[in-house]
């Protein structure tokens, strides 16, 4: 691709300077959301960020695309002009191995063919009863507590662990909760550390970061192997219809061969971590917002009451995408997308937003910022579920992307939304949510999560 007068050169893309030696790396490491949001406000829809020295081979410039039209181009052309071979992608692959979320090309297409049928809306609906049972279990446990305050984040992590564990493995996982909740933050920190490391050091170099990374990987592999062994035992006792059992029965669409035990382990680990985290984070932030807005909460509760008065079931309410309850959960994901940022890499020279982008350039897609674009989200920091009701949803498709988009859209979207809807319906049918903190204090790694307790009360209605 040649640069014409109509296409501006790469070095003309506006952006903050940073310091001479490390560029913007210190600001990015200390407050990535603040840096990305403020630079969007100052420089617009396409922003350049320099990481590393101003001159020399370690200099790296990454572009962020914030406008939905630019995001559309990036995500829809993934696997063609944009790839995923970014620093973060490679770090995740180093941790969990080959799988749907860590590969490209023909391997990814074959794996998508195997996994996609397991997560269609019709297939996911089969898990409604187990989701409802685990929602009731969480609420019953809370009702028995003397101290009515609870850490909402911990409760939602426990709910999602039970739901995802039963759906994937058909077995109870409460006894590994502590182990898992220690390993996942370490995994997130390890991925972030390797993503931002300049220069990149092979894992064979025994730095403290590399040693922690390898210990975490070993712990995750050991944990998922033990869980899968339980799943195999569950299959022999008649509880055979799990996602893992279906992976065992699946066949490669090209070779007709079954998945190896290592391939099943890798896919199960990725699905377990991603499904557990995204469901729990979406519920934590969404329910906290509902608890902060009593008028919205009363409307959702009245909607649930009316649904049941008309003979509707809890499952029907949770599966209905047109309810105010679903809208409130969607608005929570707008404000607090679990995956706040992802990355693509230009495979060829191309044009983006009127600028020349050389092959090999990394480009950030940042739902956290795009979800706050004032052109599409007036008063963007305000919690307003009516944005997702009826005709008010007339916005560009990629102005809202909590589950990504294009060919790499998250296959667990329907599962996460159904699990969230089931919990919300069960909770507001009998309780009121009282959020005691105005804001949730967050830590930002490769996902966003609370960095301390989210104190909440479920009061009986």
Secondary structure by P-SEA (a helix, b strand, c coil): ccccccccccccbbbbbccccccaaaaaaacaaaaaaaaaaccccbbbbbccccccccbbbbbbbccaaaaaaaaaacccccccccaaaaaaaacccccccccccaaaaaaaaaccccccccccccaaaaaaaaaaaaaaaaaaccccccaaaaaaaaaaaaaaaaaccccccccaaaaaaaaaaaaaaaaaaaaacccccccccccaaaaaaaaaaaaaaaaaaaaaaaaaaaaaacccccaaaaaaacccccccccccaaaaaaaaaaaaaaaaaaaaaaaaaaaaaaaacaaaaaaaaaaaaaaaaacccaaaaaaccccaaaaaaaaaaaacccccccccccccccccccccccccbbbbbcaaaaaacccccccccccccccccccccccccccccccccccccccaaaaaaaaaaaaaaaaaccbbbbbcccccccccccbbbbccccccccccc
